[in-house]
Amino acid sequence: MSGATLLVLLALQASDVDPVVVASKPFGESYVLAEMFAQILEARGIAVDRRPGLGATEIAFRAIRTGAADVYPEYTGTGLLAILGEEPHREPAKVFDRVSREFRRRWDARWLPPLGFENTYAIAVRRETAERHRLATLSDLARSAPSLRAGLTPDFIGRPDGLPGLARAYGVRFAQVRALLPAVKYQALAAGEVDVIDGYSTDGLIARYDLVVLEDDRRFFPPYQAAALVSGRLAARRPAAVAALTELSGRLDEAMMRRLNRRLEVDREPVGRVAGDALAELGLTASTGAAPEAAERPGGESLPRYLWDRRAELLGMVRRHLLLVALSLAAAVAVALPLGLVLERLSWGAEPVVRAAGILQTLPGIALLAFMIPLLGIGVVPAVVALFLYSLYPILRNTYTGVRDAAPDAVAAGRALGMTPRQILGHIRLPLAAPVIMAGIRTAAVINVGTATLAAFIGAGGLGDPIAAGLALSDTRMILSGAIPAALLALGVDGALGAVERVVRPGG
Amino acid sequence: MTALLAERVSKRYGEVVALDEISLEVRRGECLALIGESGSGKTTLLRCFNRLTEPDGGRVVVDGRDAATLDPYELRRRTGYVPQDGGLLPHWRVRRNVALVPWLRREGDAAEAADRALRLVGLEPDRFGGSWPRELSGGQRQRVAVARALAARPVVVLLDEPFGALDAITRADLQTTFLTLRRELALTAVLVTHDLAEAFLLADRIGVLRAGRLEQVAPPAELRAAPATPYVEELLTRARVGR
């Protein structure tokens, strides 16, 4: 990476240091709680940097551990099972004590006193399925399960307090179990692709899709408490911030949370307004409707109108997206192009290097991003590095192959007539390979624009933000508000590079 | 006067002996044809004269100096070379292609030299100089390749089956042009071919190679009258039958 690129990255990173970094995981309730954290901090005069929708527990928790984020809403059960890897426990207070002690000891991370409501898994079916099979409880489900298909989150399938425990407690055996991401499981259920899903008891989407939650008649699912999980750094250095966040402790109940989730997930109100109203209702902030942009937005607003209303916001995301793409692509060209030329000069070892770059390509985006958090934190830097790694292969492969295979007759003649290897490279191989190399750069650029939407999962912003949030909230319009500009951006970038290609294309 | 000299030149590729202690002289102003089957070593020998191939043993003398002591790029720039496929740079126009060697030698009048060379091979520079190689016929491309080899007025021209890929009529045209050029410019040339008829037509002497060894080197008439080995005799018989 060039010095200038690094400077830009450092500048971006440095501006992230001062405000309190508030993160969330990508589902409705997490967005609402994080926004409440952010607004109460702001109401107490503390600057906030919002990083909503971090990929998963793994990513969000790593961000806290490494100090890349300062606070996000988490559930004690998830802390106990998914992070500590311990057995489920029935007693909420005991669970809280356990995670408090262990998180502090191992990672210096703090659980602030619980927010007040409990949340647990809920097993839901379509109303029509419930009526046809006469399902009201999980014991009823056990009876009909052999003829039902389940679509469960991968997390739930693996956790001892998820499917394995459910199978043991009720003897449930489904005809088929499919792993579905939270973002699609509600649609899959509504479309009849699966018959049973797992959700959270406070989920707003359960109401939106008119689902029936089956009663846990043997009280298998342990209740878990939601709380703010805070980095050691914040706890040590920012007592005012911790005090502000603690104001929420014990103030939320299940009924209120369900109402807030419903407003976000069913009524599709902006998260800022839902959280603002909640804080006002609790008497924690001055008045309701703090945000003037809270003018009524009818749900049936057309897509063009929706995009137009958010043009300033979208433009900012497009700019951020372009920044991610431009930095990573420039760095990839700066590395892969010379490397491809060097490899062509080597008689051995070229293929393994090119293949190694190809293997980078196969790493799942989210996994690569998660690996980078301990090294590079969250935000723009790890996103640019990941996109850089993904861009290497197409450029390297096309440069190497293009230069190697460029007009062998012309290369042989040039050599026979006294051209030096450098002259052959500069005057024959490189010009003749230019279209192939440009094709590699264009491929990398288009892939890059698409992959950059994943950057949202590590808080780097860009057009992935509305896509991730829209997926989590099952809001197609919101998804499109990120996906359409991203597609246009891909076309635009490809077109611009096509113009460059026409300039560098050799004659003849 | 000796232009090129090979002294006990050997070359192996792994187990395969490409050249087995070949000794051969090319006199100034002479055209020597190297003839043989594929794998006989004729192209390898040709490539030793401008150090595209480095011999394992023996030495090559160019213009009285050991080739191994010469800068290979300088040597190649003053040795003309015509490959079978033309080897024109597809992204350069004809004039620039022909001007390649004068340009490499940093001669000021490279474009003029190119135009002169194009006229020599019968291509009007005004008409063809600005063309792209792909716009030319196969015969025209090969004429351009010959012009490129001549543009820097080389002492020696090496030709590697230069007319082998052309149809019979075009080949005859180019052979005539080559004969005229040789006489006008008093060229020294080494011509690799597998076509005995072409060798008889163009060469002053013919060297017959087989499996890396020279079977005979002689003027056409002598070769015909007194084949030195059964292989040469067989070659002559086959060539006559083929006619």
Interface residues (C-beta under 8 A of the other chain):
Chain A: A407 D409 A410 A412 A413 G414 R415 A416 L417 G418 M419 T420 Q423 H427 I428 P431 L432 P506 G507 G508
Chain B: N50 L52 Y73 E74 L75 R76 R77 Y81 P83 D85 G86 G87 L88 L89 P90 H91 W92 R93 L100 V101 L104 W132 P133 R134 A145 R148 A149
